Amino acid sequence: MVFHPIGENKPASGKAGTPMNKNVVDLDDQMLADFRDEANDIISSIDVHVQNARSKNDPAHLTAIQREVFNLRYKGKSVAAPLINLASHRLADYVTTCKDLNEGAIEDIQAFVDKIQSLLDGDISAGGADTAEFVRELPSKRAPDIDPNWLKQANVEALLVIPQRSMATIVERELAACGYRSSVSQTSFEAIELAVRTRPDFIIVAKTIDELDGVDLANALQSMPKTRGIPTAVLTSDAPNHPSLQDLPCRTAIIRKGNAFGDDLAEALARFNIT
């Protein structure tokens, strides 16, 4: 067996001068090219459904759009396309809570489609200078009796890490009534990525999530320099002195479910100095 000195470049194959990672780079490029083609087809399909919805408000159009959006999200997970993945996450979050393709919803989805198409026409592997600013320019979810322009003007954003969609909807509604926009993640690992990339103004995590619970996630977020400055609260049905909450970072707020929810939320927002 022959050992080469550290630092000496030797080709990975028998062909002299072939870079060791050439095959890997070629594969990455091919995967990105395939994703671009597939994403273009999906976006074109969504655009067709949006145009059809303009002429006829049929629930089938919304169902078709939701299916295509989730397909785009699934395919994007296998490639390094950060801005497209962020936009598709926001779009999936939007269409999940969308109940009707009214005029406002159609215009919002069209804005998402146009944004993603412009990204596909450029360097899809680029991350951009400010991903947090990028996501705040995207349409916010619509809540009953809440003017979306008001949410955009307030420009305060929350990240909710809540697996139960029904509970997330309740929290979103309360935050929207305060003028705050929100996005939802249902997994702890995705939430860490979103916290780093989107830098929300505050984060609310459920106590029970997945392999990492809310206490674990709060500790992870508070320990990383990129996210330790983001105020975090844990949503729980337990009392603040419950043993399961003893390992929470001292700066973490506790929001109890039930009758205390409104007061605890208001107290947490005041403590975070979010107005």
PESULQUI-V145175 format. One record per pair of residues at least 4 apart in sequence whose ideal C-beta (glycine too) atoms are under 7 Angstrom apart, sorted by the first residue. I is the first residue (numbers start at 1). J is the second residue. D is the distance in Angstrom with one decimal. If there is no record, write none. Layout:
BEGIN
i:I j:J d:D
i:I j:J d:D
END
This chain:
BEGIN
i:4 j:8 d:4.7
i:4 j:10 d:5.5
i:11 j:15 d:6.2
i:11 j:16 d:5.7
i:11 j:17 d:6.4
i:11 j:18 d:4.7
i:12 j:18 d:6.6
i:12 j:20 d:4.2
i:13 j:18 d:5.4
i:18 j:22 d:5.9
i:21 j:25 d:5.7
i:22 j:26 d:6.2
i:23 j:27 d:6.3
i:24 j:28 d:6.4
i:25 j:29 d:6.3
i:26 j:30 d:6.3
i:27 j:31 d:6.3
i:28 j:32 d:6.4
i:29 j:33 d:6.3
i:30 j:34 d:6.2
i:31 j:35 d:6.2
i:31 j:78 d:6.7
i:31 j:79 d:5.4
i:32 j:36 d:6.3
i:32 j:79 d:5.5
i:32 j:124 d:6.4
i:32 j:125 d:6.2
i:33 j:37 d:6.7
i:34 j:38 d:6.3
i:35 j:39 d:5.8
i:35 j:75 d:6.0
i:35 j:76 d:7.0
i:35 j:79 d:4.6
i:35 j:81 d:6.6
i:36 j:40 d:6.3
i:36 j:120 d:5.9
i:36 j:124 d:6.1
i:37 j:41 d:6.7
i:38 j:42 d:6.4
i:38 j:75 d:5.6
i:39 j:43 d:6.1
i:39 j:72 d:6.1
i:39 j:75 d:6.8
i:39 j:84 d:6.9
i:39 j:120 d:5.7
i:40 j:44 d:6.2
i:40 j:120 d:5.7
i:41 j:45 d:6.4
i:42 j:46 d:6.4
i:42 j:68 d:5.2
i:42 j:71 d:5.9
i:42 j:72 d:4.8
i:43 j:47 d:6.3
i:43 j:113 d:5.8
i:43 j:116 d:5.7
i:43 j:117 d:5.4
i:43 j:120 d:6.8
i:44 j:48 d:6.6
i:45 j:49 d:6.7
i:45 j:68 d:5.3
i:46 j:50 d:6.3
i:46 j:65 d:5.6
i:46 j:68 d:4.9
i:46 j:69 d:6.8
i:46 j:113 d:5.6
i:47 j:51 d:6.4
i:47 j:113 d:5.3
i:48 j:52 d:6.4
i:49 j:53 d:6.3
i:49 j:61 d:4.9
i:49 j:64 d:4.8
i:49 j:65 d:5.0
i:50 j:54 d:7.0
i:50 j:106 d:6.0
i:50 j:109 d:5.6
i:50 j:110 d:5.5
i:50 j:113 d:6.6
i:52 j:56 d:6.6
i:52 j:61 d:5.6
i:53 j:57 d:6.4
i:53 j:61 d:4.2
i:53 j:101 d:4.5
i:53 j:106 d:5.7
i:54 j:106 d:6.1
i:57 j:101 d:5.9
i:59 j:63 d:6.3
i:60 j:64 d:6.2
i:61 j:65 d:6.4
i:61 j:101 d:5.9
i:62 j:66 d:6.3
i:62 j:98 d:6.5
i:62 j:101 d:5.1
i:63 j:67 d:6.5
i:64 j:68 d:6.5
i:65 j:69 d:6.2
i:65 j:95 d:5.9
i:65 j:109 d:6.6
i:66 j:70 d:6.4
i:66 j:95 d:4.8
i:67 j:71 d:6.4
i:68 j:72 d:6.5
i:69 j:73 d:6.6
i:69 j:88 d:6.8
i:69 j:91 d:5.3
i:69 j:92 d:5.1
i:69 j:95 d:5.3
i:70 j:74 d:6.4
i:70 j:92 d:6.1
i:71 j:75 d:6.4
i:72 j:76 d:6.1
i:72 j:88 d:4.9
i:73 j:88 d:4.9
i:73 j:89 d:6.6
i:73 j:92 d:5.1
i:76 j:81 d:5.8
i:76 j:84 d:5.9
i:76 j:85 d:4.6
i:76 j:88 d:5.6
i:80 j:125 d:5.3
i:81 j:85 d:5.7
i:81 j:124 d:4.5
i:81 j:125 d:6.2
i:82 j:86 d:6.3
i:82 j:127 d:4.7
i:82 j:131 d:6.8
i:82 j:197 d:6.9
i:83 j:87 d:6.3
i:83 j:119 d:5.4
i:83 j:127 d:6.8
i:83 j:128 d:5.4
i:83 j:131 d:6.8
i:83 j:134 d:6.2
i:84 j:88 d:6.1
i:84 j:116 d:6.0
i:84 j:119 d:5.1
i:84 j:124 d:5.8
i:85 j:89 d:6.3
i:86 j:90 d:6.6
i:86 j:131 d:6.3
i:86 j:134 d:6.8
i:86 j:135 d:5.6
i:86 j:197 d:6.3
i:87 j:91 d:6.2
i:87 j:112 d:6.5
i:87 j:115 d:5.7
i:87 j:116 d:5.2
i:87 j:119 d:6.8
i:87 j:138 d:6.4
i:88 j:92 d:6.1
i:88 j:116 d:6.8
i:89 j:93 d:6.3
i:90 j:94 d:6.3
i:90 j:135 d:6.2
i:90 j:138 d:5.0
i:90 j:183 d:6.3
i:91 j:95 d:6.3
i:91 j:112 d:4.4
i:92 j:96 d:6.2
i:93 j:141 d:6.7
i:93 j:183 d:5.4
i:93 j:184 d:5.6
i:94 j:98 d:6.2
i:94 j:108 d:6.6
i:94 j:139 d:6.8
i:94 j:141 d:5.4
i:97 j:141 d:5.4
i:97 j:169 d:6.8
i:98 j:105 d:5.4
i:100 j:105 d:6.7
i:101 j:105 d:5.2
i:101 j:106 d:5.6
i:103 j:107 d:6.5
i:104 j:108 d:6.4
i:104 j:142 d:6.1
i:105 j:109 d:6.2
i:105 j:142 d:6.7
i:106 j:110 d:6.2
i:107 j:111 d:6.5
i:108 j:112 d:6.8
i:108 j:139 d:3.8
i:109 j:113 d:6.3
i:110 j:114 d:6.3
i:111 j:115 d:6.3
i:111 j:139 d:5.3
i:112 j:116 d:6.2
i:112 j:138 d:6.6
i:112 j:139 d:6.6
i:113 j:117 d:6.1
i:114 j:118 d:6.4
i:115 j:119 d:6.7
i:115 j:138 d:6.7
i:116 j:120 d:6.4
i:117 j:121 d:6.5
i:118 j:122 d:6.8
i:119 j:124 d:6.1
i:120 j:124 d:6.2
i:127 j:131 d:6.4
i:128 j:134 d:5.6
i:130 j:134 d:6.4
i:131 j:135 d:6.6
i:131 j:197 d:4.7
i:131 j:198 d:6.5
i:132 j:136 d:6.7
i:132 j:198 d:5.4
i:132 j:199 d:4.1
i:133 j:137 d:6.7
i:135 j:198 d:5.0
i:136 j:155 d:6.4
i:136 j:157 d:6.3
i:140 j:148 d:5.6
i:140 j:151 d:4.8
i:140 j:152 d:6.4
i:140 j:181 d:4.1
i:142 j:148 d:5.6
i:143 j:172 d:7.0
i:143 j:173 d:5.9
i:143 j:176 d:3.8
i:146 j:150 d:6.8
i:146 j:151 d:6.7
i:146 j:176 d:4.8
i:146 j:177 d:6.9
i:148 j:152 d:6.4
i:149 j:153 d:6.2
i:150 j:154 d:6.5
i:150 j:179 d:5.8
i:151 j:176 d:6.6
i:151 j:179 d:6.2
i:151 j:181 d:4.5
i:154 j:179 d:4.1
i:154 j:180 d:6.4
i:156 j:179 d:6.9
i:156 j:180 d:4.6
i:156 j:201 d:5.0
i:156 j:274 d:6.2
i:157 j:180 d:6.9
i:157 j:181 d:5.3
i:157 j:182 d:6.8
i:157 j:200 d:4.8
i:157 j:201 d:5.4
i:158 j:175 d:5.6
i:158 j:180 d:5.6
i:158 j:182 d:4.3
i:158 j:200 d:5.7
i:158 j:201 d:6.7
i:158 j:202 d:5.4
i:158 j:203 d:6.9
i:158 j:204 d:6.2
i:159 j:183 d:5.9
i:159 j:185 d:6.7
i:159 j:191 d:6.7
i:159 j:194 d:5.9
i:159 j:195 d:6.1
i:159 j:198 d:6.8
i:159 j:200 d:4.1
i:159 j:203 d:4.7
i:160 j:168 d:5.4
i:160 j:171 d:5.7
i:160 j:172 d:6.8
i:160 j:182 d:5.4
i:160 j:184 d:4.8
i:160 j:204 d:5.2
i:161 j:185 d:5.2
i:161 j:188 d:6.5
i:161 j:191 d:4.2
i:161 j:203 d:6.8
i:161 j:205 d:4.2
i:161 j:206 d:6.3
i:161 j:209 d:6.2
i:161 j:217 d:6.4
i:162 j:167 d:5.3
i:162 j:168 d:4.1
i:162 j:171 d:6.6
i:162 j:184 d:6.4
i:162 j:206 d:4.6
i:162 j:235 d:6.8
i:163 j:186 d:4.7
i:163 j:206 d:6.4
i:163 j:209 d:5.8
i:164 j:168 d:6.5
i:165 j:169 d:6.3
i:166 j:170 d:6.9
i:167 j:171 d:6.6
i:168 j:172 d:6.1
i:168 j:184 d:4.8
i:169 j:173 d:6.3
i:170 j:174 d:6.7
i:171 j:175 d:6.3
i:171 j:204 d:6.4
i:172 j:176 d:6.1
i:172 j:182 d:5.1
i:173 j:177 d:6.6
i:174 j:178 d:7.0
i:174 j:265 d:6.2
i:175 j:180 d:4.2
i:175 j:182 d:5.2
i:176 j:180 d:6.8
i:185 j:190 d:4.8
i:185 j:191 d:4.3
i:185 j:194 d:5.5
i:187 j:191 d:6.6
i:187 j:209 d:7.0
i:187 j:210 d:5.6
i:188 j:192 d:6.8
i:188 j:209 d:4.8
i:188 j:210 d:5.5
i:188 j:211 d:6.9
i:188 j:212 d:3.9
i:188 j:217 d:4.9
i:190 j:194 d:6.2
i:191 j:195 d:6.1
i:191 j:217 d:6.5
i:192 j:196 d:6.6
i:192 j:220 d:6.4
i:193 j:197 d:6.1
i:194 j:198 d:5.3
i:195 j:200 d:6.8
i:195 j:203 d:6.3
i:195 j:221 d:6.0
i:195 j:227 d:4.9
i:195 j:230 d:6.4
i:196 j:226 d:5.0
i:196 j:227 d:6.2
i:199 j:230 d:6.9
i:200 j:230 d:6.4
i:201 j:274 d:6.1
i:202 j:230 d:6.5
i:202 j:231 d:4.4
i:202 j:272 d:5.3
i:202 j:274 d:6.0
i:203 j:221 d:6.6
i:203 j:230 d:5.7
i:203 j:232 d:4.7
i:204 j:233 d:5.0
i:204 j:235 d:5.7
i:204 j:255 d:6.7
i:205 j:209 d:6.8
i:205 j:214 d:4.3
i:205 j:217 d:5.1
i:205 j:218 d:6.2
i:205 j:232 d:6.7
i:205 j:234 d:5.7
i:205 j:235 d:6.8
i:206 j:214 d:5.5
i:206 j:235 d:5.1
i:207 j:213 d:6.1
i:207 j:214 d:4.1
i:207 j:234 d:5.6
i:207 j:235 d:6.6
i:207 j:236 d:4.0
i:207 j:238 d:6.9
i:208 j:213 d:5.8
i:208 j:214 d:7.0
i:209 j:213 d:5.8
i:209 j:214 d:6.1
i:209 j:217 d:6.5
i:212 j:216 d:4.0
i:212 j:217 d:5.2
i:214 j:218 d:6.1
i:214 j:234 d:4.5
i:215 j:219 d:6.5
i:215 j:234 d:6.9
i:215 j:245 d:6.6
i:215 j:247 d:5.4
i:215 j:248 d:5.6
i:216 j:220 d:6.3
i:217 j:221 d:6.2
i:218 j:222 d:6.1
i:218 j:232 d:5.1
i:218 j:234 d:5.9
i:218 j:248 d:5.8
i:218 j:249 d:5.9
i:218 j:252 d:4.9
i:219 j:223 d:6.0
i:219 j:247 d:6.9
i:219 j:249 d:6.0
i:220 j:224 d:6.7
i:221 j:227 d:4.5
i:221 j:230 d:6.6
i:221 j:232 d:5.6
i:222 j:228 d:5.1
i:222 j:232 d:6.7
i:222 j:249 d:4.3
i:222 j:251 d:6.6
i:223 j:228 d:6.7
i:224 j:228 d:6.0
i:231 j:272 d:3.8
i:232 j:252 d:5.3
i:233 j:252 d:6.5
i:233 j:253 d:3.9
i:233 j:254 d:6.8
i:233 j:255 d:5.1
i:233 j:268 d:4.8
i:234 j:248 d:6.4
i:234 j:252 d:5.9
i:234 j:254 d:5.7
i:234 j:255 d:7.0
i:235 j:255 d:5.0
i:235 j:257 d:6.6
i:236 j:245 d:6.9
i:236 j:254 d:6.5
i:236 j:256 d:6.4
i:236 j:257 d:6.9
i:237 j:256 d:6.9
i:237 j:257 d:4.7
i:237 j:258 d:7.0
i:238 j:242 d:3.7
i:238 j:244 d:6.1
i:238 j:245 d:6.2
i:240 j:245 d:6.7
i:240 j:254 d:4.9
i:245 j:254 d:6.7
i:248 j:252 d:4.5
i:253 j:268 d:3.8
i:253 j:271 d:5.8
i:254 j:264 d:6.8
i:255 j:261 d:6.5
i:255 j:264 d:4.3
i:255 j:265 d:5.5
i:255 j:268 d:5.7
i:256 j:260 d:4.2
i:256 j:261 d:6.4
i:256 j:264 d:5.2
i:257 j:261 d:5.8
i:260 j:264 d:5.2
i:261 j:265 d:6.1
i:262 j:266 d:6.4
i:263 j:267 d:6.2
i:264 j:268 d:6.2
i:265 j:269 d:6.4
i:266 j:270 d:6.3
i:267 j:271 d:6.2
i:268 j:272 d:6.2
i:269 j:274 d:4.7
END
